[in-house]
């Protein structure tokens, strides 16, 4: 879990201030298989002092989000490199 915590902290350190303010206010949603690690949301919330939430249907949320991005590639062109 230490590596996950360090990765989150590293990502937050490189986050622009205006986005960071939204993250602190709304929290971070965990998705994918890692979100199913028991207690990861509470541990990260306690360690980083930002609310962490488990996405509804975390195993499928990544695929659903990718599908939405692909259907709207003109709106999300910044995701394509």
Helices and strands as residue ranges (DSSP letters): H 2-13, H 17-26, E 28-30, G 33-36, H 40-48, E 52-54, H 58-71, G 77-79
